[in-house]
Structure formats: structure tokens, C-alpha cells
């Protein structure tokens, strides 16, 4: 089904077996605020690397797995079946970096990241600048051989576990004043301070603190790309991350459907299985139908990436994909909680955890409203055929 090759199926099965070995740790992680013992997490990380499930998005030239976009999707789809971020050990380092990294970047950050020795965070979002990065207020100015960064970033995911952070800032002066730049900052680093670490709806080990950059001085060689140059790699990053979000949402919806269907078979109400009652059967049918549509769409866009289709078209299709899959998964989680009833409101139930965890998928990497704007703009500028029937 779905036209998967033997190698595709092997990769998917490897990922499936790995994530199912993580599932027994979910409730323990949930009740411990998302944190498992360090030795357990280290063992999971080592196994992900050994099984070839780490850095699947990186080319062989930098030590990565060299997987196709479809194969990357198959791995991340399985990742989505596990709650509490336990499968985040199947990490994907910045897929855009090999093309723009200098030799210095490669040796210091990129190659160690591909080997699983270093981990990154992104400091882009601000209090009043989320999906629209044109409102960023964090500044960077050149001072001799350094850049000096000033500003406060919000929702810096994985900062507590990161070895370095990408900071997007606006050039405050010079010939390219007003342009955005991306700078790499090692952690810990003078002037980089956690303002506070808010608590979020999900319980995972990766925190999302508010981080201040106070007169943070970093070498000019930490600049990614060039001043005033096109930051097309950030667009590639958003497309990639939206694809990964969509894949994890499809995996989550599959887990929910599996669990709630089994419950609907076993739970007897008025002398017959719960799933035989028409209103419940309707909810199960809706989740299955939407899941099938989402997975078909997901695999098709992944294959289009592998085929090298038009970049603008892929950008719009990735937006459609994230929009549909994230909202589909949210509906599937809501139905699952409803079918489980009181059990679905217990933290030990996968539906309760998914219900909380999936909500953010409609927000980060571009909110659903932003995805609609992107798609609508492409329709107006390029016409429906550019997205729906590209040639």
C-alpha cells in the first residue's frame, strides 16, 4: 500500500519497533514532568543512532543517513505515535545547513550534530513576533571582528538540552541595516540568560524558556550565510519542519485510532460493543477517513520533494499539509477522549496526553492561520493549478 519500496518498509518497521519500545515509559515520564532518568534517556539516544533513525535528513557527505524525504516522513510518522517527546531522540539536525555551512561551521557544530554529539535550539520567536518574523526586535550590530546581539526570545524549544542556539536578529546599522541575519551562539555563553521557564500543557524533557541576549558578543565567523544575502535556507527550514509536524500528527492520529478502536471493541454498553453504537461508529469512521486522506497527502508531498518539484509549489503544499494534518489530529484526539469517556480524562490514558500535546501543532512552525494565508496568497498569485496540478 502507498507504493512503498522494500527499503521504505524496512526503515518504517525499524522505527515502529523502536517507538513501541519507548511506549512503556510514557506514564512514568508524564508523572515525572516529562523527565526520565538520564541513563534511560542516554540509552534511547544511543539506540536511535545505532538503528539509523538519527539524522535521517542529513546527506551522506556529512555523515548522515541520506534518506529520501519519504523515508524521513516514515520515521517521523512513527515518532508521532509516542507521547511525552520520548521519540525526539530520533532527531533531525538542521537540514538546510550542509549547503551554507563554512568549514568552520562544519567542524564546530554541523558534523558533531550529525553524529549525535551536539544538539541545537532556535531563538527566533519574540513576545510580539511569532509566525511573522518581520516584527522581530532583537538586534545584531557589527563591532570589529564580532557581532553584538541584544534582545529577548520566547519559546526557545530545547534550550535546556542544547549545546548551541541559532539566533535570528535584525541588523541595527551598517550597509545592510534592517536585514535579518542568523548567528550561532554556543551554550553556555556570556550574556545569555534564562529570564524564566514557563510551564506548558505538555510534559516533555525539552523546556521552552524565555531567553535574554544581553550584549552577547560572538565572532563574525558565527554568521550563517551573508549580510544582505537571501535567507532562503530559513524558508527551507520552515517547509521541512512543517512536513515533520504533519508526519508526527499522522502518527499520533494512527495511535489514537488504534487505541480507541480496541477500547470500542472491548467496552460493552447495553449488551453490545461500544463501537457498534452508531454515534461512536461515526466518530471512529471520521477519524479513519481523515487519517487516510492526511497520510495520502503526506506521502504525495514527500514524493514531490524527492522528485525536485518547484520550490514555491512545495512551500505552498507543505502549508496545506501542516494545516490539514495538525487540525485532523486535533479532531482525532478530541473524538478519542469522548469515546474513552471518563478514562479519556486520566493522565495515564494516551488520549488525554495526546489531546494536550497535539494542540500546539496548530501553533508552532507557523499557526494554522498563517498556513491559510500562504495558501491563499499562492492561489491568488499563481492560480489553483500551481498547487493542485503542477506540471
N, C-alpha and C positions, 0 to 999 in steps of 0.2 A: 504494500500500500504506500502511496505517496511517491513511488518510484525511487526508493532509497537503494543505494548500492550495498554490496556486502560490507564494504568498509564503513559506510554510514551506519549500518546496523550494528557493526561491532563497536563503534565509538559510542553509539547510543546505549547499548547494553552495558558497556563498561561504566558509563555514567550512572545508569539506572541502579546497578548493583552497588555502586559506591554510595549514592544518596540514600538508598534503603538501609545501608549500614549506619547512617547517621540518625535515622528517624528515632531509634530508641533513646537518643539523648535529648529529644525535643522538650519533654516536660521538665526534665532536670534543668535545662537551660532556661526555660520560661520562668521557673520558680526562683532561679538564681539571677534574675535580671539579664539573662542572655549570655552570661559568662560561664564557661566550662573550665575545669582545671587546666592549667597551662600545658601539662604534659599530654592531655587528651587532645587539645587543640593542635599542638605540635605534631602529634601522630596523624591527625586528619590531614594537616597540610602536607606532611611528607608523603602520605599515600596518594593524595591528589597529584602531586608532582610525579611520583613513580608511575602512576597509571596513565600519564599523558593527558590529564584533564586540566592541567595548569598551563596558562599562556597558549591556549589553542588558537588564539587570534594573531599570534606573532609569527613572522616568516622564519623559515629555517636559517636564513642568513644571520639572524641574531640569536639563534639557539631555540627558537620557538617550535611549535608543533607543525606549523604550516597548514593548518586545517582550512578547508573551504568555509565560506560563510554559512553554508547549510550545516556543515558539521559543527561549527561553533554554536549555531542555534540549537542543534540537537543536545549538546552538552548543557547549555544554559536552560533549556526546557526542563531537563531533569533537575537542575539546581532549584528551579521554582517549586518543586514538589516538597521541599523541606522547609519547615518554619524556623524562626529564630536566627536566620542568617547563617545557619550551620554549614551550608554548602557554598558560602562565599569563599571557602578555601580553594574552590575551582576558579581562581581569579583570572582576569583578563587585563594585563598591563596596557597602558595607552597604545592603542593600535595604530595611531597616526604618527607615533614618534620616530620609528625607523627611517622614514623618508626625510625628516627635517633635523634629526639629531646630528650634532657635530661629533667628532671623535671623542672630545671631552665628555659630552653628554652620554655617549655610548658606554664608555668605560666606567664613569662615575655612577650613573643611575640606570640606564636602559638595560644593559646586559645583566647586572645584578637583579633587576626586577624580573627579567625573563627567567632567570634561574630560581626565582622564588626567595631571594635573599633580602630584597628590599620591597617596600610597598609604598604606594603614593596616596596622596589625598588631593582634592581640588578645592581651592579657595576662590570661588567665583561669586556666589550669591551674596548679596548685602541686604540690609534691613529694608531698603526701598528699591532694590534692584534684584529681581528674581529671573524669570524667564526672559525679560527684556534687558540684556546686558548693556544697552545703550545708556542706561541710567546709572552705571557704575560711578562711584565717587572715590574709590581707592586710587591713589596716585603713585606714580613712579617718576623719579627725576634722575637724570644722569649727573653724577658727581665724580669727575675723574675716571678712574677705572671701575667704578661701582655704579649700581642703581640704588636709590634710597626709596623704600616703599612706606607709605603711610595710609592707613585705613583699617576698617573693621569688616570682617567677613562673617557671614552667618551660615549655619548648616554645613560645616566643613566635615563631611562624612569621612569616617575612619581616621580622623586626625590623631586620636589617641593611640592608634596602631601604626601610624605612618612613619617612614624614615625621611620623607621629603614631601613637599607640597607645591603644587602649581598655583601661582597667584596671578590672576588677571587684573591688570591695572591700567589706568589712563595716563599717558604721558603728560606731565604738567607743564613742560617747557621744551624748548628746542625746535628744530625744523619740523618735527612730526608731532607737535603738541596736539592733544586731542585724540590721537590714535591709541589703540589698545595694544598692550604688549603682554606676553606671558613669560613669567620668570619662575625659575626653580629655586626653592628655599629649602636647605637642609633642616632637619629637625633633630634635636632642639637647636635653636638659633637665637642669638641676642636680639631682643626687641619683639620676639614673637611670644605672645602671652594669651592664655585662655581667659576670656572675660568671665564666662560661665558655661556650664554644660547642662542645657535643658533636658528634661525627661520627655520622652516621646511615647507614642501609643504602643510601639513595638518594643520587645525586649531582645536586643541583639548586642553582641560584644562591641560593635563599631559605634562609637559615640559621634554626635553631630554638634560640637561646641561652637560658640561664638568666639572668634579669634581676632585679637588686635595685632596689627603690624605697626609698631611704633618706631619710626626712624630705622627701619630694618635695612641694613646695608648688605648687599650681595654683589659678588663680582659680575662684571658686564658679560662674562662668558656664560653666565647662567641664563641669558636671554634665549628664548626659543624662537627661531625664525629671525626676522629683522625688523627694525623700527620702520613703520610706514609700509611694510610689506603686507601682502594679503594673508590673513589668518584663516585660510581655507581649512587648515587642519582642525580648527575648532568646530567647523561645520561637519567634518567627517566624524569628529568625536560625538557630536550630538546624534548624528544618524546611527552610529554604531551603538551608543547607549540606548537609544530608543528601540533598536532591534533587540537588544539584550533584555530590556524591560518587557517587551512584548513576549519574548520567548519564556521568561520566567512566569509571566501571567498565564500563559498557556499551560505550563507545567502545573502551576497551582490549581488551575481550574480542573485539570485531569485528576489530581489528588483528591480534590473536593468531591468530584463526581464519583470516583471510586469508593470513597469512604461513605458518602451519603447513600449511594445505591445499595451497598452492603447492609447499611442500617435499615433502609426501607424494605429490604427483603426479610430481615430477621425480626423487626418490630411488628408485632401483631396488634391490630386495633379492630375491634368488633369482629373478631374471628378470622380476619384475613390480613395478609401483609400490608403494611402502611403504604407501600408503593403501588398497590393495586387500587387505592382510592384515587379518584380521577384528579382532584386538585393537586395532590402530591405527584402523581404521574406526570401531570402537566409541567410542574416545576423541573422535574428530572429531564423531561423531554426538551424543555427550553435550554437548559444548561448544556445538554449533549449537542443540540443543534448549533448553538452559538460557539461551542468549543470546536466543533468540526469546521465551521466557517473560519474561525480565527486561525487554526493550525494550517489550513489550506492556504490562507492568505500569507501567513508567516513563511511557509516554505517557498512559496512562489516569489516573494520579495527577496529572500535569501538567494534563490537561484538567479534572479535578475542581477544581483550584486556580483555573483560569480561569473556571469556572462558579460560583465562590463557595460551594463546599460547606462544611459545618460545620467549624469550626476544629479542634475536638477530633478529629474523624474524620480530617482531613487530617494532623494531628500523628501519629496512630497509623499511618496509611498510609505516611507518609514514613519512619517507623521500619521498617515491614515492607520498604519498598523498599530502604533503605540496607542492611539486614540481608541481603536476598536478593541484591542486585546485587554487593555487596562480596565476599560469600562465593562467588558464582558466578564472578566474575572471578579470584579466587584459585585456584579449581579449574581454570579455563581456562588460567591461566598454568602451573600445575603440569603439566597434560597437554601443553602446548606444549613445555615443557622436555624432557619424557620422549620426545616424538616426535622432536624435533630431536636427541636423544641428546647426544653429546659437544659438538656445535655449540651446543646449548642452554645450555651452561655457560660459553660465551665471552661476555665483556662486549660484544663487537661485535654479538651476536645480540639482537634485540628481546625475545625470550622471557626471556633472562637478566635484562635490565633490568626488564621488567615484573614478573617474579617477585619481585624485591626491592621495587619501587616500590608494587605493589598490596597488599603485606602491611599497610601502615599504614592502608589504607582500612577495615579491620575494627576500628580502634582510635580514630582521631580523629573528632571530631564525635559522640562517643558510641560506645563499644565495642559489638560485637555483643551482648554480654550485657545491656547497658543497653537496647538496642532490643528485646530479647526481654522484658525486664521491663516496658517501656512497653506493648508489645502485649498481654502477659498481663494487665496491670492493666486495660487498656481492655476486654478480653474479660470479666473478672470484674465490672467496674463497669457496663458498658454493654451487654454481650452481643455475640455474633458479628455480628449484623446491622448494628450501628453501623459496623463496619469493612468488612464484606464485601458488604453490600447496603443502603447508606444511602439514605434517601429524602428 
